[in-house]
Amino acid sequence: MTATTSPLPIVRTVSDLRDVVRDWRKQGLSVALVPTMGALHDGHLTLVAEALRQADRVVTSVFVNPTQFAPTEDLDTYPRREARDAELLAGAGAHLMYAPTADQMYPDGFITTVTVGDAQTGGPAQDLEGAARPQMFGGVALVVSKLLNQAQAEVAIFGEKDWQQLMVVRRMVADLDIPTRIIGVPIARDADGFALSSRNAYLSDDELSVARKLNGLLATAAEKAAAGEPVAAVEQAASDAIVAAGFDRVDYVAIRRADDLSVFTANVDAPARILVAAWLGKTRLIDNMAV
Amino acid sequence: MTATTSPLPIVRTVSDLRDVVRDWRKQGLSVALVPTMGALHDGHLTLVAEALRQADRVVTSVFVNPTQFAPTEDLDTYPRREARDAELLAGAGAHLMYAPTADQMYPDGFITTVTVGDAQTGGPAQDLEGAARPQMFGGVALVVSKLLNQAQAEVAIFGEKDWQQLMVVRRMVADLDIPTRIIGVPIARDADGFALSSRNAYLSDDELSVARKLNGLLATAAEKAAAGEPVAAVEQAASDAIVAAGFDRVDYVAIRRADDLSVFTANVDAPARILVAAWLGKTRLIDNMAV
């Protein structure tokens, strides 16, 4: 069932995963799930650390989910480094890697979809990442509902790096009454405040030096919005500053209500988040912070 | 938490339901869920009987689910008889009625949907009831996924009366990896073979005498199809016979593959089911049987 050469046990089927979780339960141990797409970095390891605070045993799933990539996106080139991931997870104290195949997740005949709202109902999946990547949140809602039902963990840990995704997952879990508590973990940043991401591996040294300016520009905008400057003007100024700093294109800079990501008509008058997506060459970077 | 005048305990919130189920689990008891829309009859009680064979404790949910009714359908007039339902369930040996309010199931901000396939992917939700009642299977998939996640029962029991619904539920539960075993129970019929239904209460005596002919006509058609007669001809002959027997309109008579309800191009060459929906006055009746 497990790879003997791996530094931590790896299971690849739902049934093997459930066998391990069932054994833990019989011993009275609580379980946390950390869903990832692999290519792990220190940011993921902060999720594992939080999982270890929340539960006795930690399962990390590693699955590059095809349903959340559009045909034009980087599914095939998305970094895959399972052996290294297993080492990092073992070092961080995780107890099991769950690395299902695409066939295991989406066998022949699979047809069900999970959708967190639409243009009419609104909600956190609309707009921003949902507009830029129309496949994404349907794919995320589907794979997360499956992973949560497969693992039946008490808690599941997500990074705030994908803030909008975290809000979509929270909404979906609440709406479908999935009995798993969802916990968000603050973004892991390097010494310059640059948010860690698997896609940072795509960046050249020159691009990296531009990328490192993003967080500071975002902080400046957040301060202005918090001080009462009109949201639209702050967003526009931040977008201009990001391009001036050397980014090739800005998909969005948006200051939104923190939970459902709905817009402010004038000033920030409720708990808010500033979110950005911008391009450096062929790499699309995202970041966000509290306002 | 429970109504003291009721012959069996009634809970109305997810949290009260989970408290009861958690207590049972601590005692090592297994749990079965029987989802219903109330207005219980002997057919439902055969589901409870099967549930008692499958598990130590039986929860019957009673919820007239608004998301599976179209605005033009009979949501408001659908029969509601909670006190009598509680009596019947207590007599049948059920242990708990779960009767949530619509607000408990769909609170403000609720936006998630569950869809079991579409015109492109095909699958059991397309066509037949899915064509006649476009709201229905989306509503069913949503409410069943919620009820299963709320109750966290080992097994859930559904009647074969709604055969297509049972196939949709099986597909959804498999696709989303919901950890509940789904069990179908054969249709309960009266002495004339007439399938029991909450909507039979709508029928006048004259309509009832016509309705009782439906099962025999279906059996004749099933025999012909099983004997190798072309499916399309058998369907047409059965439809004509149902109108000749006094029905006002036939929505469909369909002989389909039993699991995914896909069509046969000529003769029955795989496990099959014959399904019918027909109107008597303002009442729409459905029935089905193995071919």
Contacts between the chains, C-beta under 8 A, distances in Angstrom:
chain1	res1	chain2	res2	distance
A	14	B	177	6.1
A	18	B	179	7.5
A	109	B	123	7.8
A	109	B	171	7.7
A	109	B	260	7.4
A	110	B	175	5.4
A	111	B	116	6.2
A	111	B	117	3.5
A	111	B	118	7.8
A	111	B	121	4.3
A	111	B	122	7.2
A	111	B	123	4.4
A	111	B	171	6.6
A	111	B	175	6.7
A	112	B	114	6.7
A	112	B	115	6.9
A	112	B	116	5.2
A	112	B	117	7.1
A	112	B	141	7.4
A	112	B	171	6.7
A	112	B	172	5.3
A	112	B	175	3.6
A	112	B	176	6.0
A	113	B	114	7.5
A	113	B	115	4.8
A	113	B	118	7.9
A	114	B	112	6.7
A	114	B	113	7.5
A	114	B	114	5.6
A	114	B	115	7.9
A	114	B	176	7.4
A	115	B	112	6.9
A	115	B	113	4.8
A	115	B	114	7.9
A	115	B	115	6.7
A	116	B	111	6.2
A	116	B	112	5.2
A	117	B	111	3.5
A	117	B	112	7.1
A	118	B	111	7.8
A	118	B	113	7.9
A	121	B	111	4.3
A	122	B	111	7.2
A	123	B	109	7.8
A	123	B	111	4.3
A	141	B	112	7.4
A	145	B	176	5.6
A	146	B	175	7.8
A	146	B	176	5.9
A	146	B	177	5.0
A	149	B	176	5.8
A	149	B	177	4.2
A	149	B	178	5.3
A	149	B	179	6.2
A	150	B	177	4.8
A	152	B	179	6.1
A	171	B	109	7.7
A	171	B	111	6.7
A	171	B	112	6.7
A	172	B	112	5.3
A	175	B	110	5.4
A	175	B	111	6.7
A	175	B	112	3.6
A	175	B	146	7.8
A	176	B	112	6.0
A	176	B	114	7.4
A	176	B	145	5.6
A	176	B	146	5.9
A	176	B	149	5.8
A	177	B	14	6.1
A	177	B	146	5.0
A	177	B	149	4.2
A	177	B	150	4.8
A	178	B	149	5.3
A	179	B	18	7.6
A	179	B	149	6.2
A	179	B	152	6.1
A	260	B	109	7.4
